[in-house]
Amino acid sequence: MAAAKKKVVVVGGGVAGSLLAHGLENDADVTLVDPKDFFEVPYSQLRSTVEPSFADRSLVLHTDYLKKAKFVQASAVKATESELTTDTGEIIPFDFLVVTTGTTFRGVKTKAERLQQFEADHKKIVESQNILIIGGGPVGVELAGEILQDFPKKKVTLIHSGDRLIQFLGPKASEKAEKWLKTKGAEVILNDRVEIEGLAPPTYVTKGQKQIKADAHFVAVGKKLGSDWLLESPILKDKVTNEGRLQVEGTCLVTGLTNVFAAGDITDFKEIKQGFTAANHVATIISNIKKLTKNPADKKLVVYKALEKPFGIVSLGRVDAVAQLPFATIIGWVPGKLKSKDLFVEVDFFTIVR
């Protein structure tokens, strides 16, 4: 008689959680816990804002790509050494727990609602002549690029509190992105901010008392890490850093624990937080869960090597992109071919860790 499969509970349905649940469902009894009923290819969000039909290809119901794993639509409340409790009152037992709750979830919970959201944002762009984007990280810069590409007659103003754009990459990438935006007619304001609370057109006043005229605005600032429930968990509350991340070892195990892993933005690996690094965390965890399933005393676990140098590609519309590579920082259609054309939506996303 075959041994019962190990119970693996994955919390969070973003890149890391969805890839992990899909990648382990043939080898373990997997349960994915996520407050929304869909996975969203993260790189596609800004394209979907200017082209809502694109969203239907980038949103996948969890129940469509998970053939064997169970899906529970809920949020985690707390975890013990062997059980996860959700906000619906369900208690889910596990042999292994994997935490992938990157940022705090505040969005809509169904695919249908998300599609409606993109339609509403698109309508806002179409009906506006002057658009303000608050935040100059990758989301703000990519949104500006998408609008400038598809609606070249729109006036786009991007305001950022830092002294350069896309600060997760180096200064050269920042300079090239800013120059590209300005060449397309955008106004870029650095070292200033607009308070997010109570925003309303047509006049926005910055902290530096600059007045910006705009018909609509989009907020593209960073989100809070989704670690509140970790602080309510007896086994995890002491593993949370002051920044809100989980302390992890190279094996992706939470420090000091033998059956709890973490992946994605919630980890305290000293590296940029991007989808491809999360996918690498997932590959490490899948290998290690398989090893521990065969031999719980296995000491030769796979060790993840954190990305030493910042690496990334930021799309600038449908054709161009700026890329910081190990050997150079480049801009134009060459890096654009890698990402900007289809934003990885045409790729079978779930083959990455198979």
N, C-alpha and C positions, 0 to 999 in steps of 0.2 A: 504493500500500500504506500502510495506516494506521501511524503511528508507535507503537512499543511504549509501553504505559502506564508511568508512573513507579512504582517500587516504594516503597510507604510502609509502614513498620513502626510499629505503635502498641503501646507497652508499658503494660499496665494496663487492666483491664476494669471500672473503675468508671464514674461518670457521664461524665467527660471522654473516656476511652478508648473506651467503647462508642458514645457519640454520634459521635465522630470517625470510627471505623471504618465505622459505618453511613452517615454523611454523605458519605464519600469513595469508597465502594465502586463507584460507577458511573463514577467519573472516574479511578481509579488502581488499581494492583495492590496491594491492601491486605492486610496480615497483622496480626491482633490476637494479642498474646502476653499470656496471663493464667494464673495458677496454678489458678484455679477455672474450672469449665465453664459458669458462669452470670453474668448481670448481675442485680443486686438494686437495685430502686428504693430509694434510701437512706432516704427519708422514711417508709417503711413498716415498718421493722424493729421498732419498739416496739409498733405495732398487731398485728403478727404474733405477738408474744410473748403477748399476751392473747387473741388470736383466730388460732390457727394456720392455719385455712382461708384467711385473708386472704393468707398467704404464697404460696400457689400462684399467685396473680395477680400477685404482685410480684417473682417470680423468673422470669427468662427465660433459657433456654439461649442461649449465644452463637450456636450453630449455627441457632437458630430465627429470629433477627432479622437475621442476616447472610446475604444471599442470594448474594453474589458474593465477598466477602472470605474469606480463609482464617483459620482459628483454630488456634493452637498452644497447647496447654495446658502451660505451663511458666513458670518465672521467669527474668527476665533476670539474667545474670551479669556481663556487661561489653559495652561497645560501642566500636568503632573509628570511623573516619570513614565507613565504608561497610558495616559488618557488625555484627550483634548475635549474641552467643553466649548460649544458654540453659543452664539447669541440667541439661537432658537431653542436652547435647552438640551440639544443632542450631545451625548457623551460618546466619543469615538475612541475605542482602544487602539493602541499601536505598539508595534515592536520597534519601529523607527519613525521619528518625526523629522520632517524637513521644513524649515521656516524660510519662506520666500516673500514675506510681506514687505515689499520695498518701501513705498510711500503710503501715507494715509489715504484710504479710499473715500472719496466724497462724490463720486460720479453716479450716473444712472446705472440701474442694475440689470437691464435687459438689452439685447441686441436691437430690438425694435426702437427702444427709446434712444439708443446711441445713434442710430441712423437718423432719427428725427432731429437730434442735436446737431448733426452735421448739416442737415438741410437748413436749420435755423441760422447757423453760423454763415453758411453760404449766402443766404438771403440778406443777412446783415452786411456782408461785403458788397454785394451787388447794389444795395440801396444806399451805400455810403460813398462819398467822394474823398473824404479825408479820414484816414484810419490811424489810430494810435495803438502801438504794441508796447506793452509794459514788460520789460525783461529782455536782456540781450544774451541769454544763454543759447544753447542749440535750438530750443523750441521757438524762442522769439525770432532768432535769425532765420530759421527755416520757414516760419510762417511769413515773415517779410518777403523772403525769396519767392515763395509760392504766389503771393498776392501780386508782387511786382511783375512776375512772369506772365500770369494769366490775365491781370488787369493793369496793363502798363500805364493807363491814364489816371489811376488812383494815386493820391498823395499818401505816402506811408511815412509815419514818424515813429522811430523806435527809441525808447528811452531806457537807459540802463544805469544802475547805481554804481557799477564798477568803473574802472578806468580803461577797460577794453572789453570787447565782445568775446563770446565763447571762451571764457577764462580757463576752462578745463584743458584747452589746448595752449600751445605756446604763442608768444607775441606775434610771430610771423603769420600764423593762421588768422589771428585777430585782425591784423592790419589788412590782409588780403580780403577778408570777409567784409570789413567796413568799406573798403574801397569799392568792392563790387556793388554793395547796396547803394552807395552814393552815386556811382555811375548810372544806376538804374533810376535815380531820382529821389531816393529815400533821404530823409533827414535823420541823422543819428545824434542823439544827445547822451553824453557820458557823464559820470560823476553827479548824477541828479536822479531824483525819484519822484514818483507820484504815489500818494497814499492810496491803497487799494479800496479801503472802506468808503462807501458813499459816492463812488464815481458815477458821473453822468455827463453826457454831452450837453452843450457843444464846447464848453471851455473847461480845460483841465489845468490846474495850477500845480507846478512842481514845488518841491521843497525849496529850490533856489528861486522861487517866485517867478519862474518863466511861465507864460500862458501859452497853451497849445490848443488850437482850434481843431476839433475832430468830430465827425458824425457818429463814430462808434469806437470802441476800444476792445482789445483782447489782452487778457492777463496771462503772461508766460513766465511767471516766477517759479522758483523751486517749491516743492511740496515738503511737508513735514514727514519724517520717517515714520513708518507704521509700527512703532514699538510700544505703544501704550499697553497692549494686551500682554506683552512680554513682562512688563513690570508687575502684572497681576499673577504671573506664573511662578510658583515656588521654585522650580528648577532653573528658571531663566532670569529672574529679576536681578540677580547678582552678576549676570554675564553681559549686561547692557552698559555700554560706554556712556560717557557724558554727552556724546554726540547723538546717542540713540541707536547705535549699531550693536550687533552681537559680536562678542569676542570669539574668533574662530581660529582653529589650528590649520596647518597646511592641508590636512586631510578633509577640510570643510566641516569637521566635527566642531560643535560648540565647545569651547575650552572647558576641560574637566568633565565632559559628559561622553558617554560611550554609544548612545543611540539617538542623539539629536544633531542634525546637520543644519547648515544654513547656506543659502546661495543668493546671489544678486546684490542689490543695493544695501540690504540690511547687514551685510558682512562688514567687518572692520579691516578687510584687506586694504593695504595702502596702494590703491590703483584707481584709475578713472572708473566710474560706474556706467557701463554700457552693456547693451544686449549681448555682444559677442563674449565679453568677460563672464557674464552670467551663464551663458551656454557652456563655457569651459568649466565653471563651478559644477554645473549639472553633470557633465561627463565624469568628473572626479567622484561625485557623490554616487552616481549609478555604479561605477566600478567598485567603490568601497562597500556599498550595501550588498552587492553580490558577493564580495569577498567575505564579509562578516556573516552573511547568511550561510555560506559553506563552512566557515570556521570562525566562531565568535571570538576566538583568541588570536586571530590573525594579526600579527604586528607589522606586516609588510603592506600597509595600505598605500594607495596612490596619493601622492602629494602634489597639490596644485602650486604652480609657480606664478605668483602675482606679476602682473604686467609692470615692468620696471619703468618704461618710458611712455608718456602719453601718446596714444594713437587713436585717431578717429577721423570720420568723414562727416562733414556737415553739408547737407544739400542746399543748393541755391537755385530753387526752381526745378524745372523738368530736365534741364540740360547740364548745368554747371554744378560744381561742388568744390569745397575747399577740403583738402586732406592733409593731415599731419602724419607722415609715414616715417619709419625708422631712418630713412636715408635723406628725406627732403620734405618740404612743405610746398604743395602745389595747388593750383586752382584752375578750373576750366572744365572742359568736356571730358578729359581723361578720367579724373576721379568721379565725374558725373556719371560716366558709363558704369561705374562700380555700384552706385547707389541711386542716383537721382531719377533714372528712367522709370524703374518699377518699384523702388524702395523695398526690394526683396519680397514683394507680395506674390510675384509669379513663381518664386522658389517654393518647393515643398518644405515649409518651415520646420515641420516635425521630423524631417530626416536628419537634422543636424547632429543629434546624439544617438541615433540608432546604431 
